[in-house]
Amino acid sequence: MYEEKFMREAIRLAVENVKQGTGGPFGAVVVKEGKIIAACANTVTPDCDPTAHAEVNAVASVRDEALLRDSTIYVSLEPCSHYGKTPPCAELIIKKGIPRVVVGTLDPFPEVSGRGVRMLREAGVEVVTGVLEEEARTLNPAFMTFQIRKRPYVYLKWAQSADGFMDVRREDATESPVLLSSAETLRRVHRLRSEVAAIMVGTRTALLDNPSLTVRHWAGQSPVRGVLDRTLKLPAGSHLLDGMVRTLVFTAAEVESRPNVEYVRIDFEQEVLPQVLQYLYEQNLNSLMVEGGAELLESFLDAGLWDEAWVETAPVVLGAGVKAPAVPGVLTGTEQRHGRLLETWKQKV
């Protein structure tokens, strides 16, 4: 229980860090004689500093380094052990003389998993692992899924009416879609876009809606865009082909790529989604948001190639139209915003 108390604080720091957009989901707490003397999260991105790992920040915040030599550091993720752009955190812990380390979960990256712990133990540091391991593992689901399942973490997102329809049935782009999101929930969607590595739609959605799939109502970087276009139906004037953001067009045709528009040839006679996810994995894109349409969403659900679904239900009755998918998962969260029900679903484990 004593170990869990301080690990819970490291995990809380990591969670808050992500919520506030101030860095990655990693936390570290330094404890001496039962009292926290330093508590920090990872700030690599906001600080533009590749060395600003949670452990580095926590150690640096202890003014009297002598205190470290009789302390325990609690870390949500195993301290890194590899030499990249920065020295490893495990080496820093050894150098500063911290005698004891408590780890939430091991690094899932196969090339380094367990190496940080081994480096510490070989230097005489006492290491305890697996404290609140499940909670620590869920801090960074995209990272964990990418390393363990060798594919991006897949989010499905759609809005639906109170009677379960995503839109009226439309034949072409001259017919306007039904707007189900409020201004506030639209900002939420753009925030979510800013947090994923890639975003994707199917051919029909691209043709009917001509979406940009960029981040406009939130501060952040637009994700890599993806679209299925087997026979190159998208017109040259489509927003997805404007070259403003890197775009992947998955097609059966042989087409020469151009700046920011990459044509990726796949075999549509085989299962399409595993090929798409494999390519995204090879491109080091660790998360994907699928925004539609209904057919593409259903395909991900039926194949079991999804991890989380965000569903917005608007107080609107359509009576008929494009039926929204049923989620074969576990409801993990609900929230009411401006008369709209926001649900979060996760894949059954």
VOPAGU-2260 file (C-alpha; in pm, 1 decimal, decimal comma):
REM VOPAGU-2260
SITE   aa  ch    i         X         Y         Z
SITE  MET   A    0       0,0       0,0       0,0
SITE  TYR   A    1     293,0     231,1      82,2
SITE  GLU   A    2     440,3     175,9    -265,0
SITE  GLU   A    3     102,6     224,2    -432,8
SITE  LYS   A    4      47,7     560,2    -263,1
SITE  PHE   A    5     346,4     720,6    -433,1
SITE  MET   A    6     304,7     534,7    -761,8
SITE  ARG   A    7     -50,9     663,1    -774,6
SITE  GLU   A    8      87,6    1016,3    -752,4
SITE  ALA   A    9     327,3     949,7   -1041,0
SITE  ILE   A   10      36,3     818,6   -1246,8
SITE  ARG   A   11    -180,5    1117,2   -1152,8
SITE  LEU   A   12      90,9    1352,6   -1275,0
SITE  ALA   A   13     107,0    1166,4   -1605,0
SITE  VAL   A   14    -270,9    1179,3   -1651,7
SITE  GLU   A   15    -289,5    1550,9   -1571,5
SITE  ASN   A   16       2,2    1617,9   -1802,4
SITE  VAL   A   17    -189,6    1474,7   -2096,8
SITE  LYS   A   18    -517,8    1644,4   -2002,4
SITE  GLN   A   19    -348,9    1983,5   -1986,5
SITE  GLY   A   20    -151,8    1925,2   -2304,1
SITE  THR   A   21     177,3    1990,5   -2126,0
SITE  GLY   A   22     360,4    1673,1   -2223,6
SITE  GLY   A   23     358,9    1296,7   -2245,1
SITE  PRO   A   24     192,9    1045,2   -2009,1
SITE  PHE   A   25     491,7     983,0   -1786,6
SITE  GLY   A   26     534,6    1080,3   -1421,4
SITE  ALA   A   27     808,0    1055,6   -1158,9
SITE  VAL   A   28     803,9    1116,1    -783,4
SITE  VAL   A   29    1107,2    1133,2    -552,3
SITE  VAL   A   30    1038,3    1029,6    -192,2
SITE  LYS   A   31    1262,2    1063,4     114,2
SITE  GLU   A   32    1158,4     929,8     454,0
SITE  GLY   A   33     796,4     898,1     347,2
SITE  LYS   A   34     768,7    1252,6     207,9
SITE  ILE   A   35     757,9    1366,8    -153,0
SITE  ILE   A   36    1049,0    1599,7    -225,5
SITE  ALA   A   37     998,4    1617,5    -603,4
SITE  ALA   A   38     714,7    1536,3    -840,8
SITE  CYS   A   39     734,4    1599,0   -1214,9
SITE  ALA   A   40     597,0    1484,7   -1548,5
SITE  ASN   A   41     747,9    1455,9   -1894,4
SITE  THR   A   42     775,5    1793,6   -2073,6
SITE  VAL   A   43     967,6    1696,0   -2388,6
SITE  THR   A   44     714,8    1842,1   -2633,5
SITE  PRO   A   45     620,9    2177,0   -2471,9
SITE  ASP   A   46     981,3    2247,8   -2370,8
SITE  CYS   A   47    1115,6    2136,0   -2710,3
SITE  ASP   A   48    1374,0    1956,2   -2500,8
SITE  PRO   A   49    1441,6    1586,9   -2572,2
SITE  THR   A   50    1604,3    1552,5   -2230,0
SITE  ALA   A   51    1295,9    1664,1   -2033,8
SITE  HIS   A   52    1188,0    1315,9   -1926,4
SITE  ALA   A   53     989,3    1285,2   -1604,1
SITE  GLU   A   54    1287,5    1136,8   -1417,4
SITE  VAL   A   55    1521,2    1410,6   -1540,0
SITE  ASN   A   56    1277,9    1684,9   -1437,6
SITE  ALA   A   57    1218,7    1530,2   -1094,4
SITE  VAL   A   58    1587,9    1486,5   -1018,1
SITE  ALA   A   59    1668,6    1839,3   -1138,1
SITE  SER   A   60    1403,1    1987,9    -909,3
SITE  VAL   A   61    1577,5    1854,3    -596,6
SITE  ARG   A   62    1808,4    2140,4    -502,8
SITE  ASP   A   63    2011,0    1947,7    -247,7
SITE  GLU   A   64    2142,0    1649,3    -444,2
SITE  ALA   A   65    2260,9    1488,5    -122,0
SITE  LEU   A   66    1895,9    1407,8     -47,5
SITE  LEU   A   67    1882,3    1184,4    -354,1
SITE  ARG   A   68    2131,1     940,4    -207,0
SITE  ASP   A   69    1875,9     835,4      54,6
SITE  SER   A   70    1560,0     851,6    -158,1
SITE  THR   A   71    1332,7     636,1    -371,1
SITE  ILE   A   72    1214,5     742,5    -715,9
SITE  TYR   A   73     874,8     618,9    -836,4
SITE  VAL   A   74     830,3     611,3   -1215,1
SITE  SER   A   75     521,0     520,4   -1413,6
SITE  LEU   A   76     732,7     370,5   -1695,0
SITE  GLU   A   77    1065,9     188,9   -1675,0
SITE  PRO   A   78    1355,7     436,9   -1701,4
SITE  CYS   A   79    1499,3     440,7   -2052,2
SITE  SER   A   80    1828,7     261,6   -2106,2
SITE  HIS   A   81    1920,4     337,0   -2465,9
SITE  TYR   A   82    2155,2     604,7   -2591,2
SITE  GLY   A   83    1971,6     816,1   -2846,3
SITE  LYS   A   84    1959,9    1192,1   -2867,0
SITE  THR   A   85    1990,1    1197,1   -2486,8
SITE  PRO   A   86    2166,7     985,4   -2222,4
SITE  PRO   A   87    1942,9     720,5   -2063,6
SITE  CYS   A   88    1744,9     800,2   -1748,8
SITE  ALA   A   89    1870,9     479,0   -1587,7
SITE  GLU   A   90    2223,4     616,0   -1614,5
SITE  LEU   A   91    2116,1     944,7   -1452,8
SITE  ILE   A   92    1961,4     759,8   -1158,2
SITE  ILE   A   93    2284,4     563,1   -1109,4
SITE  LYS   A   94    2499,7     874,2   -1143,7
SITE  LYS   A   95    2297,3    1065,4    -882,9
SITE  GLY   A   96    2322,2     777,3    -636,9
SITE  ILE   A   97    1949,8     711,5    -595,8
SITE  PRO   A   98    1948,0     372,4    -420,0
SITE  ARG   A   99    1594,0     255,8    -493,0
SITE  VAL   A  100    1356,0     268,8    -791,6
SITE  VAL   A  101     990,0     162,7    -804,1
SITE  VAL   A  102     851,3     101,5   -1155,0
SITE  GLY   A  103     489,1      92,5   -1267,0
SITE  THR   A  104     534,1     -95,6   -1594,2
SITE  LEU   A  105     822,1    -209,2   -1810,3
SITE  ASP   A  106     887,2     -39,4   -2142,6
SITE  PRO   A  107     691,4    -238,2   -2405,7
SITE  PHE   A  108     944,4    -159,1   -2680,0
SITE  PRO   A  109    1099,4    -504,2   -2743,8
SITE  GLU   A  110    1451,5    -375,8   -2800,0
SITE  VAL   A  111    1470,6    -207,9   -2459,5
SITE  SER   A  112    1207,6    -376,6   -2240,1
SITE  GLY   A  113    1368,1    -473,3   -1909,2
SITE  ARG   A  114    1705,4    -321,5   -1999,9
SITE  GLY   A  115    1659,2     -17,3   -1778,6
SITE  VAL   A  116    1577,5    -238,2   -1481,3
SITE  ARG   A  117    1874,2    -462,8   -1558,7
SITE  MET   A  118    2111,2    -165,4   -1589,9
SITE  LEU   A  119    1997,0     -33,6   -1252,3
SITE  ARG   A  120    2025,9    -368,7   -1075,6
SITE  GLU   A  121    2370,9    -433,8   -1218,2
SITE  ALA   A  122    2476,2     -99,8   -1066,5
SITE  GLY   A  123    2348,2    -208,8    -724,9
SITE  VAL   A  124    2019,9     -16,2    -730,5
SITE  GLU   A  125    1721,7    -187,3    -566,9
SITE  VAL   A  126    1435,8    -208,0    -818,5
SITE  VAL   A  127    1070,9    -297,1    -753,9
SITE  THR   A  128     852,4    -352,7   -1060,9
SITE  GLY   A  129     482,2    -401,0   -1136,7
SITE  VAL   A  130     337,3    -156,0    -883,2
SITE  LEU   A  131      -7,1     -49,5   -1015,1
SITE  GLU   A  132     106,2    -202,1   -1342,4
SITE  GLU   A  133    -232,3    -207,0   -1515,2
SITE  GLU   A  134    -297,2     159,6   -1434,4
SITE  ALA   A  135      50,5     249,8   -1559,4
SITE  ARG   A  136       4,6      51,9   -1881,0
SITE  THR   A  137    -318,6     233,5   -1966,7
SITE  LEU   A  138    -151,4     575,3   -1942,2
SITE  ASN   A  139     -22,2     552,4   -2296,7
SITE  PRO   A  140    -243,2     310,5   -2489,7
SITE  ALA   A  141    -116,7     423,7   -2831,5
SITE  PHE   A  142     244,8     359,0   -2736,4
SITE  MET   A  143     161,9      24,1   -2577,9
SITE  THR   A  144     -53,8     -95,1   -2868,4
SITE  PHE   A  145     203,1      15,4   -3124,0
SITE  GLN   A  146     479,8    -180,3   -2954,0
SITE  ILE   A  147     284,5    -490,3   -2854,1
SITE  ARG   A  148      31,4    -533,5   -3137,1
SITE  LYS   A  149     247,5    -378,5   -3408,3
SITE  ARG   A  150     -28,2    -147,9   -3531,3
SITE  PRO   A  151    -163,0     198,7   -3452,4
SITE  TYR   A  152    -408,7     249,2   -3168,5
SITE  VAL   A  153    -740,4     293,2   -3351,5
SITE  TYR   A  154   -1004,5     544,4   -3244,3
SITE  LEU   A  155   -1344,9     540,1   -3411,7
SITE  LYS   A  156   -1542,7     862,9   -3403,8
SITE  TRP   A  157   -1890,8     954,9   -3518,7
SITE  ALA   A  158   -2196,9    1164,5   -3433,1
SITE  GLN   A  159   -2547,8    1024,6   -3448,2
SITE  SER   A  160   -2907,5    1130,6   -3397,5
SITE  ALA   A  161   -3114,6    1030,4   -3096,9
SITE  ASP   A  162   -3270,1     753,0   -3307,6
SITE  GLY   A  163   -2934,4     620,9   -3424,1
SITE  PHE   A  164   -2868,6     770,9   -3767,4
SITE  MET   A  165   -2545,3     939,1   -3877,7
SITE  ASP   A  166   -2696,0    1132,9   -4167,4
SITE  VAL   A  167   -2975,8    1140,1   -4419,6
SITE  ARG   A  168   -2911,5     934,9   -4732,8
SITE  ARG   A  169   -2738,1    1147,2   -4993,1
SITE  GLU   A  170   -2659,0    1065,3   -5353,3
SITE  ASP   A  171   -2404,7    1334,7   -5428,0
SITE  ALA   A  172   -2219,0    1631,5   -5283,8
SITE  THR   A  173   -2492,3    1879,3   -5380,9
SITE  GLU   A  174   -2701,7    1753,2   -5088,2
SITE  SER   A  175   -2600,4    1898,3   -4753,4
SITE  PRO   A  176   -2526,5    1668,5   -4459,6
SITE  VAL   A  177   -2712,2    1691,6   -4130,1
SITE  LEU   A  178   -2500,6    1880,6   -3875,8
SITE  LEU   A  179   -2516,4    1688,6   -3550,3
SITE  SER   A  180   -2223,8    1842,7   -3361,0
SITE  SER   A  181   -2244,8    2167,4   -3167,0
SITE  ALA   A  182   -1975,9    2435,3   -3188,5
SITE  GLU   A  183   -1829,9    2309,2   -2860,9
SITE  THR   A  184   -1822,7    1943,1   -2958,1
SITE  LEU   A  185   -1672,5    2042,8   -3292,9
SITE  ARG   A  186   -1383,7    2202,3   -3102,5
SITE  ARG   A  187   -1350,9    1879,4   -2906,6
SITE  VAL   A  188   -1323,1    1684,4   -3232,3
SITE  HIS   A  189   -1046,6    1914,6   -3352,1
SITE  ARG   A  190    -866,0    1874,5   -3020,8
SITE  LEU   A  191    -884,2    1499,2   -3062,8
SITE  ARG   A  192    -752,1    1533,4   -3417,9
SITE  SER   A  193    -453,6    1724,3   -3283,1
SITE  GLU   A  194    -373,6    1433,7   -3050,1
SITE  VAL   A  195    -358,4    1152,9   -3309,1
SITE  ALA   A  196     -89,5    1072,0   -3562,9
SITE  ALA   A  197    -325,5     994,7   -3852,2
SITE  ILE   A  198    -687,5    1035,2   -3955,9
SITE  MET   A  199    -885,8     845,8   -4216,1
SITE  VAL   A  200   -1211,3     836,1   -4414,0
SITE  GLY   A  201   -1355,4     615,6   -4685,0
SITE  THR   A  202   -1417,7     701,0   -5049,3
SITE  ARG   A  203   -1786,7     785,5   -5013,4
SITE  THR   A  204   -1729,2    1027,6   -4724,5
SITE  ALA   A  205   -1447,7    1194,5   -4917,1
SITE  LEU   A  206   -1670,8    1238,9   -5221,7
SITE  LEU   A  207   -1985,7    1355,5   -5040,0
SITE  ASP   A  208   -1829,6    1579,6   -4774,5
SITE  ASN   A  209   -1499,7    1687,1   -4936,2
SITE  PRO   A  210   -1343,4    1705,1   -4585,7
SITE  SER   A  211   -1014,3    1875,9   -4504,8
SITE  LEU   A  212    -950,0    1657,1   -4196,9
SITE  THR   A  213    -723,9    1927,5   -4055,1
SITE  VAL   A  214    -705,5    2092,8   -3713,7
SITE  ARG   A  215    -871,7    2434,7   -3741,1
SITE  HIS   A  216   -1080,5    2492,6   -3427,8
SITE  TRP   A  217    -801,0    2402,4   -3187,1
SITE  ALA   A  218    -432,5    2483,0   -3150,4
SITE  GLY   A  219    -226,9    2190,2   -3268,4
SITE  GLN   A  220     -74,9    2006,2   -3559,4
SITE  SER   A  221    -292,6    1837,2   -3819,9
SITE  PRO   A  222    -253,7    1458,7   -3841,7
SITE  VAL   A  223    -143,9    1269,2   -4150,1
SITE  ARG   A  224    -455,3    1220,2   -4363,3
SITE  GLY   A  225    -559,6     887,7   -4513,8
SITE  VAL   A  226    -831,5     794,0   -4760,9
SITE  LEU   A  227    -936,4     475,4   -4936,5
SITE  ASP   A  228    -973,2     540,1   -5309,8
SITE  ARG   A  229    -949,8     210,8   -5493,6
SITE  THR   A  230   -1021,5     342,4   -5843,6
SITE  LEU   A  231    -913,6     706,0   -5800,9
SITE  LYS   A  232   -1260,9     858,0   -5785,3
SITE  LEU   A  233   -1153,1    1167,1   -5593,1
SITE  PRO   A  234   -1149,0    1475,6   -5818,9
SITE  ALA   A  235    -829,5    1678,6   -5842,7
SITE  GLY   A  236    -991,7    1966,6   -5653,0
SITE  SER   A  237   -1060,6    1760,7   -5340,9
SITE  HIS   A  238    -933,9    1910,2   -5015,4
SITE  LEU   A  239    -761,8    1581,8   -4939,1
SITE  LEU   A  240    -546,1    1626,4   -5249,4
SITE  ASP   A  241    -452,9    1989,0   -5187,5
SITE  GLY   A  242    -104,8    1902,9   -5059,5
SITE  MET   A  243    -147,3    2119,1   -4750,0
SITE  VAL   A  244     -98,4    1820,4   -4517,8
SITE  ARG   A  245      71,7    1489,3   -4581,3
SITE  THR   A  246    -193,2    1258,4   -4727,3
SITE  LEU   A  247    -190,9     885,3   -4797,1
SITE  VAL   A  248    -421,3     764,1   -5074,6
SITE  PHE   A  249    -469,2     387,1   -5055,6
SITE  THR   A  250    -549,6     267,8   -5405,9
SITE  ALA   A  251    -531,2     -27,2   -5642,2
SITE  ALA   A  252    -386,7     190,1   -5917,5
SITE  GLU   A  253     -24,7     268,6   -5992,3
SITE  VAL   A  254      11,8     643,1   -5955,4
SITE  GLU   A  255     319,0     856,5   -5907,8
SITE  SER   A  256     316,7    1042,0   -5577,4
SITE  ARG   A  257     363,4    1415,0   -5557,2
SITE  PRO   A  258     460,6    1650,4   -5273,6
SITE  ASN   A  259     252,2    1568,2   -4962,9
SITE  VAL   A  260      24,0    1331,4   -5156,2
SITE  GLU   A  261     142,4     970,8   -5148,2
SITE  TYR   A  262     -35,6     701,8   -5345,8
SITE  VAL   A  263      -1,8     370,1   -5163,8
SITE  ARG   A  264     -87,6      67,0   -5371,1
SITE  ILE   A  265    -259,5    -215,2   -5182,0
SITE  ASP   A  266    -440,1    -533,1   -5286,4
SITE  PHE   A  267    -814,5    -475,7   -5259,1
SITE  GLU   A  268    -876,1    -844,8   -5331,8
SITE  GLN   A  269    -725,5    -917,3   -4990,5
SITE  GLU   A  270    -827,9    -780,6   -4650,5
SITE  VAL   A  271    -778,1    -406,7   -4681,9
SITE  LEU   A  272    -759,0    -281,9   -4322,9
SITE  PRO   A  273    -462,8    -497,4   -4211,8
SITE  GLN   A  274    -268,8    -364,0   -4511,0
SITE  VAL   A  275    -354,8      -5,6   -4420,0
SITE  LEU   A  276    -259,0     -51,8   -4055,7
SITE  GLN   A  277      63,1    -228,5   -4151,6
SITE  TYR   A  278     162,6      65,2   -4373,1
SITE  LEU   A  279      83,8     314,8   -4097,0
SITE  TYR   A  280     292,5     105,5   -3858,1
SITE  GLU   A  281     582,5     108,4   -4103,2
SITE  GLN   A  282     547,6     487,0   -4123,9
SITE  ASN   A  283     576,6     506,7   -3743,5
SITE  LEU   A  284     223,7     649,3   -3705,6
SITE  ASN   A  285     111,7     514,2   -3369,1
SITE  SER   A  286    -253,0     626,0   -3361,5
SITE  LEU   A  287    -536,7     654,8   -3611,0
SITE  MET   A  288    -874,5     826,4   -3590,7
SITE  VAL   A  289   -1139,2     692,8   -3827,3
SITE  GLU   A  290   -1406,5     957,2   -3892,1
SITE  GLY   A  291   -1625,7     771,1   -4136,2
SITE  GLY   A  292   -1827,6     686,7   -4309,5
SITE  ALA   A  293   -2054,8     422,0   -4167,4
SITE  GLU   A  294   -1924,2     147,9   -4396,2
SITE  LEU   A  295   -1561,0     207,8   -4302,8
SITE  LEU   A  296   -1645,1     229,4   -3932,7
SITE  GLU   A  297   -1838,0     -97,9   -3955,3
SITE  SER   A  298   -1540,4    -260,3   -4128,1
SITE  PHE   A  299   -1307,2    -170,3   -3841,2
SITE  LEU   A  300   -1561,9    -289,6   -3584,5
SITE  ASP   A  301   -1630,8    -618,1   -3765,1
SITE  ALA   A  302   -1259,2    -689,8   -3802,6
SITE  GLY   A  303   -1194,6    -615,0   -3435,5
SITE  LEU   A  304    -929,3    -365,5   -3544,4
SITE  TRP   A  305   -1024,1     -86,2   -3308,9
SITE  ASP   A  306    -945,2      14,3   -2953,5
SITE  GLU   A  307   -1166,5     306,8   -2857,6
SITE  ALA   A  308   -1484,5     466,6   -2994,4
SITE  TRP   A  309   -1607,9     821,1   -2933,0
SITE  VAL   A  310   -1979,8     855,5   -3001,2
SITE  GLU   A  311   -2174,8    1180,6   -2984,3
SITE  THR   A  312   -2554,8    1158,8   -2972,0
SITE  ALA   A  313   -2742,1    1476,3   -3064,4
SITE  PRO   A  314   -3100,2    1563,1   -2953,1
SITE  VAL   A  315   -3223,2    1526,9   -3310,6
SITE  VAL   A  316   -3458,8    1268,1   -3461,1
SITE  LEU   A  317   -3401,2    1186,2   -3829,0
SITE  GLY   A  318   -3645,0     899,4   -3868,3
SITE  ALA   A  319   -3439,3     741,0   -4146,1
SITE  GLY   A  320   -3100,8     762,7   -4307,9
SITE  VAL   A  321   -2753,9     613,4   -4266,4
SITE  LYS   A  322   -2766,8     385,0   -3965,8
SITE  ALA   A  323   -2495,0     435,1   -3706,2
SITE  PRO   A  324   -2288,0     131,6   -3607,6
SITE  ALA   A  325   -2355,4     -65,4   -3291,9
SITE  VAL   A  326   -2048,3     -78,5   -3070,3
SITE  PRO   A  327   -1951,8    -430,5   -2957,2
SITE  GLY   A  328   -1747,9    -299,7   -2668,3
SITE  VAL   A  329   -1755,4    -177,9   -2310,8
SITE  LEU   A  330   -1895,9     164,3   -2222,1
SITE  THR   A  331   -1622,9     332,9   -2016,3
SITE  GLY   A  332   -1741,9     692,3   -1993,4
SITE  THR   A  333   -2039,6     923,3   -2045,7
SITE  GLU   A  334   -2072,0    1299,4   -2039,8
SITE  GLN   A  335   -2343,4    1552,8   -2118,6
SITE  ARG   A  336   -2239,9    1861,8   -2316,7
SITE  HIS   A  337   -2491,7    2118,7   -2442,8
SITE  GLY   A  338   -2767,9    1861,6   -2464,5
SITE  ARG   A  339   -2546,8    1604,9   -2634,8
SITE  LEU   A  340   -2443,7    1271,3   -2491,9
SITE  LEU   A  341   -2074,7    1191,2   -2533,9
SITE  GLU   A  342   -1983,6     826,3   -2487,6
SITE  THR   A  343   -1649,3     650,6   -2479,3
SITE  TRP   A  344   -1636,2     281,0   -2563,9
SITE  LYS   A  345   -1342,7      43,0   -2550,3
SITE  GLN   A  346   -1271,5    -289,5   -2710,1
SITE  LYS   A  347   -1347,4    -588,6   -2490,0
SITE  VAL   A  348   -1023,4    -742,0   -2366,1
